[in-house]
């Protein structure tokens, strides 16, 4: 498992109570988020896209280096031609073999290379931020699913107790009917309450199983791995209140979606500058050497 970022721990503290020390088989909200982030296909796709941006940035850096080219060729001609040595016309076979090497380096290209490097740098940062955004989205979805599973598990326990109490009241009412202390209408009313409580229990048991399945799906947890959720405990301290302006400024500076959009805007601006620079004349320094052999 990977080391979960600090922000996931903060989200777990704010949205869910802290968990008690449980056995290794119990999964806390922090454990579920960490596992989901490490095994999410969405996060992996973002990481692959970030690797592509990193490769583009390396290619943009390489554009500043001189370009070196080398070549060789070989040609055989047979037929009527002029002999270069005797300057006579006749039926000859000639073999040409040439070699050459050249190098070129741009001196001025309208700042196209520089702007493309800046664009690649912004896209690389955008890719890295996209990975963080994907991790945050997966962690938030898992945390919500974990909260739903814990809620329905607790609700099922409450409904079981309620059904047991209704059954006890119904049995007591039937006994009172036998003794003539209550009427059949009272027994029918308690029987109706038992049926309603039993329906609520069965219905919410289904929702509890659905919540656990949704959590396993978000975590990409194999069926062979048991998922036992840790029982939540009372929070150690109340969450600290924050000013709305402080929350807004923090989100604008740190929220991955906002940061990603900012890097995308920078990349688009540099791409526009590179396109404008392509309309300007360019100056390139080029040199080379070549030789050939003729027989």
Helices and strands as residue ranges (DSSP letters): H 6-15, E 26-27, H 29-39, H 41-62, E 67-82, E 89-108, H 112-178, H 184-219, E 228-229, H 244-254, H 256-277, E 283-294
